[in-house]
Amino acid sequence: MPASGGEILPGEWESHRLMFGSVHDPASGERVDEVLAVLMRGPHSYTREDVVEIDCHGGTVPVQRVLKLCLAQGARLAQPGEFTLRAFLNGRLDLAQAEAVLDVVQARTDEGLRLAVEQLGGGVSSRVKGIRARLLHALAHLEATIDFPEDDVPPADVSPELSEALQDLDALIMSASTGIILRQGIRTAIVGRPNVGKSSLLNALLRTERAIVTDIAGTTRDTLEEVANVRGVPLVLTDTAGLRHEGRTEDPIERIGMDRTRRAISEADLVLIVLDGSEALTRDDRDVLHEITEQKPAMSLAVINKSDLPQELDLQNLGRIPGKLEVVHASATQSGGTDELEAKLAELVLSGRAAPRPGDAVITSVRHRDALERAREHTISALAASGAGTPAAFVAVDLHSALNALGEITGETVGEDLLDEIFRNFCIGK
């Protein structure tokens, strides 16, 4: 009921006009909450359907009471991602844009959010549709020669169009190496012997006191995971229990912690090996370095911590460790003490690549990259077959496969199983 006291019938409710009123329990007449409500008639809504939104006060109890009353009147709870799925099925969004909705919600850095918003606005879809248009044009020429041989349709040279499409595919696939990192982040394990400053380093990178730090060795008994924004790159940091020689501890809890540390190393994309620069290299340090050498992570970096103290660590000893190991100095307790480390991390993770510019179409999804790579393979096959004078029917087969792969990105060629897989990751109400 509106605050003015007069009841508005559904046919009299003006679309997209915010109304103030109260929600009442029809059984008891009790006023449950004061709310704002808006009716959005399709197609001018998120799903292109008629939609009503009710804004309650933010507490859990009033929201649950209003929701319960709505369900009692015949409404049902939405499935995860159902609103965005309806928007896709009704043509409001294509599939790449629909996936970007979840990326916006889950963005871990400003750069990740920017890329998600670009994709939501159709940046990736536009590039993919441009490639599909070239391949469709080439396919139309080929199928004309196949379907109407009696009309003496001259053979078409589709190689230029296929070459242009291949260049665009290569550019998009290349963007994925950076885009996927900026969206998903890099799993990073912080390892070292007890009391070298691993937890202090985690806090410094997070810029908050997240991990407990004391002078007592072995404070960290379990892994602790947080996401840090390092120069626009999300690092999924795992602070681990200190590693030491197995024979030097009989504490079963410490042994469990060390086992979890080894698992964290095996699952990491990047390992930060923390060493205490104010002390000489110890046996436990060597054991840690040996552990990293054995597991061979994709990337590793030695962080010489406590650089603000007199240095006793002989860096030449690190040169005797098998494998190339880059070194950077840091002080987890000093202002600006991790600047050199953060710069090195961004350089190492991005391999010197510049961050995407505004307006660039960047692939941030492994699913999209895989579809593009399949489209590329079929385009290369079609280009080679066309250049070799292969009959048009065989070239067309590869072009159909390339088009189907691209259609999986924007949704033109997608099955229910794939839709279920994509939208099950959404939360209720999105």
C-alpha positions in Angstrom: 0.0 0.0 0.0 1.4 3.4 -0.9 2.3 5.8 1.9 -0.5 8.1 0.9 -3.0 5.4 1.9 -4.5 4.8 -1.5 -4.1 1.4 -3.1 -2.7 1.2 -6.6 -3.9 -1.5 -8.9 -1.3 -3.3 -11.1 -2.7 -1.8 -14.3 -2.3 1.7 -12.8 1.3 1.3 -11.6 3.5 3.4 -13.8 6.6 1.6 -15.1 10.0 2.6 -13.7 8.5 4.9 -11.1 9.8 4.3 -7.5 6.9 4.0 -5.0 7.1 4.3 -1.2 4.8 2.2 1.0 4.5 -0.6 3.5 4.4 -4.4 3.3 1.6 -6.0 5.3 1.0 -9.6 6.3 -2.4 -10.3 4.6 -3.2 -12.9 7.3 -2.8 -10.7 10.3 -2.7 -7.2 8.9 0.6 -6.6 10.6 2.9 -4.0 8.9 6.2 -5.8 8.3 8.4 -3.1 6.9 8.4 0.2 5.0 9.8 -0.3 1.5 10.5 1.2 -1.9 9.2 -0.8 -4.8 9.5 -0.3 -8.6 7.8 -2.0 -11.5 9.9 -2.4 -14.7 7.8 -3.6 -17.6 9.5 -5.6 -20.3 11.3 -5.3 -22.5 12.8 -2.4 -20.5 14.2 -4.5 -17.7 17.3 -6.6 -17.1 15.6 -9.8 -18.3 13.2 -8.1 -20.8 10.3 -9.4 -18.8 8.0 -7.6 -16.3 10.0 -7.3 -13.1 9.2 -5.9 -9.6 11.9 -5.0 -7.2 11.3 -4.4 -3.5 13.9 -2.6 -1.4 13.6 -3.4 2.3 15.6 -2.1 5.2 18.9 -3.9 5.3 18.4 -6.1 8.3 18.2 -9.8 8.0 14.8 -10.2 9.7 12.7 -7.7 7.6 14.2 -9.1 4.4 13.4 -12.7 5.4 9.8 -11.7 6.5 9.1 -9.9 3.2 10.6 -12.8 1.2 8.5 -15.3 3.1 5.3 -13.3 2.3 6.2 -13.1 -1.4 6.7 -16.9 -1.4 3.4 -17.4 0.3 1.7 -15.4 -2.5 3.0 -17.8 -5.2 6.6 -16.6 -5.9 9.5 -19.0 -5.9 13.2 -18.6 -5.2 15.4 -18.0 -8.2 18.0 -20.5 -9.3 21.6 -19.4 -9.2 22.2 -17.1 -12.1 18.5 -17.4 -13.3 18.0 -13.6 -13.9 21.2 -13.4 -16.0 20.2 -16.6 -17.8 16.8 -15.2 -18.7 18.5 -12.0 -19.9 20.7 -14.2 -22.2 17.8 -16.3 -23.4 15.7 -13.2 -24.1 18.5 -11.6 -26.1 19.3 -8.9 -23.6 22.9 -10.1 -23.3 25.0 -12.5 -25.3 26.8 -15.3 -23.4 30.1 -13.5 -23.1 28.3 -10.5 -21.6 26.4 -12.8 -19.2 29.6 -14.3 -18.0 31.0 -10.8 -17.4 28.2 -10.2 -14.8 29.8 -12.7 -12.5 33.3 -11.3 -13.3 32.1 -7.9 -12.2 30.8 -9.3 -8.9 34.0 -11.3 -8.2 36.5 -8.8 -9.4 39.6 -8.7 -7.1 41.3 -5.6 -8.4 40.4 -2.3 -10.2 42.0 -3.7 -13.4 40.0 -6.9 -13.2 36.8 -4.9 -12.7 37.6 -2.7 -15.7 38.1 -5.7 -17.9 34.9 -7.3 -16.7 33.0 -4.0 -17.4 34.5 -3.8 -20.9 33.3 -7.4 -21.6 29.9 -6.6 -20.1 29.7 -3.7 -22.5 30.3 -6.0 -25.5 34.0 -5.4 -26.2 34.9 -9.1 -26.5 31.7 -10.0 -28.2 32.2 -7.3 -30.9 35.6 -8.7 -31.8 34.4 -12.3 -31.9 31.4 -11.3 -34.0 33.7 -9.4 -36.4 35.8 -12.6 -36.9 32.6 -14.7 -37.4 31.4 -12.2 -40.0 34.6 -12.7 -42.1 34.4 -16.5 -41.8 30.7 -16.4 -42.7 31.3 -14.3 -45.7 34.0 -16.7 -46.9 31.7 -19.7 -46.2 28.9 -18.1 -48.2 31.2 -17.8 -51.3 32.2 -21.4 -50.9 28.7 -22.8 -50.4 27.5 -20.8 -53.5 30.0 -22.8 -55.6 28.9 -26.0 -54.0 25.1 -25.5 -54.1 24.8 -23.9 -57.6 27.4 -25.6 -59.8 25.1 -25.2 -62.8 25.2 -21.4 -62.5 28.9 -21.3 -63.2 29.7 -19.4 -60.1 33.4 -18.4 -60.3 35.6 -19.9 -57.7 36.2 -17.5 -54.9 39.6 -16.8 -53.3 38.7 -16.8 -49.6 42.4 -16.7 -48.5 42.5 -12.9 -47.8 39.5 -13.1 -45.5 40.7 -16.2 -43.7 44.1 -14.5 -43.2 42.5 -11.4 -41.7 40.4 -13.6 -39.4 43.5 -15.6 -38.3 45.3 -12.4 -37.4 42.4 -11.3 -35.2 42.2 -14.7 -33.6 45.9 -14.6 -32.8 45.6 -11.1 -31.2 42.7 -12.2 -29.0 44.5 -15.5 -28.0 47.6 -13.5 -27.1 45.6 -11.2 -24.9 44.5 -14.2 -22.8 47.9 -14.7 -21.2 47.5 -11.4 -19.4 43.7 -11.3 -19.1 43.3 -14.6 -17.4 45.9 -13.5 -14.8 44.2 -10.2 -14.1 40.8 -12.0 -13.7 41.8 -15.1 -11.8 45.0 -14.1 -10.1 48.2 -16.0 -9.4 48.3 -18.6 -6.6 51.3 -17.6 -4.6 52.8 -19.5 -1.7 55.0 -17.7 0.9 57.4 -20.3 2.3 60.5 -20.4 4.4 61.9 -21.7 7.7 60.2 -20.5 10.9 60.6 -16.9 12.0 61.9 -15.4 8.8 59.0 -13.0 8.5 56.6 -14.8 6.2 53.5 -13.5 8.1 54.9 -10.0 8.3 55.5 -10.1 4.5 51.9 -11.2 4.0 50.6 -8.3 6.1 52.8 -5.9 4.3 51.5 -6.9 0.9 47.9 -6.9 2.1 48.5 -3.6 3.9 46.6 -4.9 6.9 47.3 -6.9 10.0 45.8 -10.2 8.8 48.3 -12.7 10.1 49.4 -13.0 13.8 53.1 -11.9 14.1 55.3 -12.6 17.1 59.0 -13.2 17.8 58.1 -16.8 18.7 59.2 -19.2 16.0 56.4 -21.4 14.6 53.5 -19.1 15.3 51.9 -20.1 12.0 50.7 -23.7 12.2 48.3 -23.7 9.3 48.0 -22.1 5.8 46.2 -18.7 5.6 44.9 -17.5 2.2 44.2 -13.9 1.2 44.1 -11.9 -2.0 46.5 -8.9 -2.4 46.3 -6.3 -5.2 49.9 -5.9 -6.3 50.2 -3.3 -9.0 46.9 -4.3 -10.5 47.7 -8.0 -10.4 45.7 -10.1 -7.9 47.9 -12.5 -6.0 46.2 -15.2 -4.1 48.7 -15.3 -1.2 49.1 -18.4 1.0 51.0 -17.8 4.3 52.4 -21.2 5.3 53.8 -22.9 8.3 57.6 -22.8 8.5 59.6 -25.6 7.0 62.4 -27.3 8.9 64.2 -30.6 8.8 61.8 -33.4 9.7 64.1 -34.7 12.4 64.1 -31.4 14.2 60.5 -31.4 15.4 58.4 -34.0 17.1 55.3 -31.8 17.4 52.6 -33.6 15.4 50.7 -30.3 14.8 53.9 -28.7 13.3 54.4 -31.8 11.1 50.8 -31.4 9.8 51.5 -27.7 9.1 54.6 -28.6 7.1 52.7 -31.2 5.1 50.2 -28.5 4.2 53.0 -26.1 3.3 54.3 -28.7 0.8 50.9 -29.1 -0.7 50.6 -25.3 -1.0 53.9 -25.3 -2.9 52.8 -28.0 -5.3 49.6 -26.1 -6.1 51.2 -22.7 -6.4 51.9 -20.8 -9.7 54.5 -18.7 -7.9 56.6 -19.4 -4.8 58.1 -16.7 -2.7 61.1 -18.1 -0.7 61.6 -15.9 2.3 65.1 -15.7 3.8 66.3 -13.7 6.8 68.9 -11.3 5.5 70.1 -10.5 9.0 71.3 -14.1 9.5 73.6 -16.5 7.7 72.0 -19.3 5.6 70.9 -22.1 7.9 70.3 -25.8 7.4 66.6 -25.2 7.4 67.0 -22.5 4.7 68.8 -25.0 2.6 66.1 -27.6 3.2 63.5 -25.1 2.0 65.5 -24.3 -1.1 66.0 -28.0 -1.8 62.2 -28.5 -1.4 61.5 -25.8 -4.0 64.1 -27.3 -6.4 62.5 -30.7 -6.1 58.9 -29.4 -6.7 59.9 -27.1 -9.6 57.1 -24.5 -9.4 56.4 -22.5 -12.6 57.8 -19.3 -11.0 59.9 -18.7 -7.9 61.5 -15.7 -6.3 63.9 -15.5 -3.3 62.8 -12.6 -1.0 65.7 -11.5 1.3 63.6 -10.1 4.2 64.7 -7.7 7.0 66.8 -5.6 4.7 66.6 -2.8 7.2 68.9 -4.7 9.5 72.7 -5.4 9.2 73.0 -8.0 6.5 74.7 -11.4 7.3 73.3 -13.5 4.5 75.9 -14.4 1.9 74.1 -14.2 -1.5 76.9 -16.2 -3.1 75.6 -19.2 -1.3 72.4 -18.9 -3.1 74.3 -19.2 -6.4 75.1 -22.8 -5.4 71.5 -23.8 -5.3 70.5 -25.8 -8.4 68.4 -23.8 -10.9 68.1 -20.1 -11.6 66.8 -18.2 -8.6 66.0 -14.4 -8.9 66.6 -12.4 -5.7 64.8 -9.3 -4.4 65.3 -7.4 -1.1 62.4 -6.4 1.2 61.6 -5.2 4.7 58.2 -6.2 5.8 58.2 -3.8 8.8 59.4 -0.6 7.1 57.2 1.8 5.1 57.9 1.2 1.4 59.9 -1.8 2.3 58.0 -4.0 -0.3 58.1 -1.5 -3.2 61.0 -3.4 -4.9 59.3 -6.7 -4.3 55.9 -5.5 -5.7 57.6 -4.1 -8.8 59.4 -7.4 -9.3 56.3 -9.5 -8.8 54.3 -7.5 -11.4 57.2 -7.8 -13.8 57.6 -11.5 -13.2 53.9 -12.4 -13.4 53.2 -10.3 -16.5 56.5 -11.1 -18.1 57.1 -7.5 -19.0 53.8 -7.2 -20.9 52.0 -3.9 -20.5 48.6 -3.8 -18.9 45.7 -3.7 -21.4 44.6 -0.2 -22.4 41.0 1.0 -22.0 38.9 -0.2 -24.9 41.1 -3.2 -25.7 39.3 -6.5 -26.1 41.0 -8.8 -23.7 40.2 -12.5 -23.1 39.9 -13.2 -19.4 38.3 -16.7 -19.6 40.0 -20.0 -20.1 36.8 -21.2 -21.8 36.9 -18.4 -24.3 40.6 -18.9 -24.9 40.1 -22.7 -25.6 37.2 -21.9 -28.0 39.4 -19.3 -29.8 42.3 -21.8 -30.1 39.9 -24.4 -31.7 38.6 -21.8 -34.1 42.2 -20.9 -35.0 43.1 -24.5 -35.7 40.2 -24.9 -38.1 40.9 -21.5 -39.7 44.5 -22.6 -40.4 43.3 -25.9 -41.9 40.8 -24.0 -44.1 43.4 -21.6 -45.2 45.9 -24.3 -46.1 43.2 -26.4 -47.9 42.1 -23.4 -49.9 45.6 -22.5 -50.9 46.2 -26.1 -52.0 43.1 -26.1 -54.3 41.2 -28.6 -52.1 37.5 -28.9 -53.1 35.3 -26.2 -51.6 33.2 -28.7 -49.6 36.2 -29.8 -47.6 37.2 -26.2 -46.9 33.6 -25.5 -45.8 33.8 -28.2 -43.2 36.6 -26.5 -41.3 34.9 -23.1 -41.6 31.7 -24.6 -40.0 33.8 -26.0 -37.2 35.5 -22.6 -36.6 32.2 -20.8 -36.6 30.7 -23.3 -34.1 33.7 -22.7 -31.8 33.3 -18.9 -31.9 29.5 -19.4 -31.4 30.3 -21.0 -28.0 31.7 -17.7 -26.8 28.8 -15.5 -27.7 26.1 -18.2 -27.4 25.0 -18.8 -31.0 26.1 -22.4 -30.7 25.7 -23.6 -27.1 24.0 -26.5 -25.5 22.1 -26.8 -22.2 25.0 -28.6 -20.5 27.3 -25.7 -21.1 24.7 -23.2 -19.9 24.2 -25.2 -16.7 27.9 -25.3 -16.1 28.3 -21.5 -16.6 25.3 -20.3 -14.6 25.6 -22.8 -11.6 28.6 -20.6 -10.5 26.4 -17.5 -10.1 24.8 -16.6 -6.8 21.1 -16.3 -6.1 19.6 -13.0 -7.4 22.1 -12.5 -10.3 
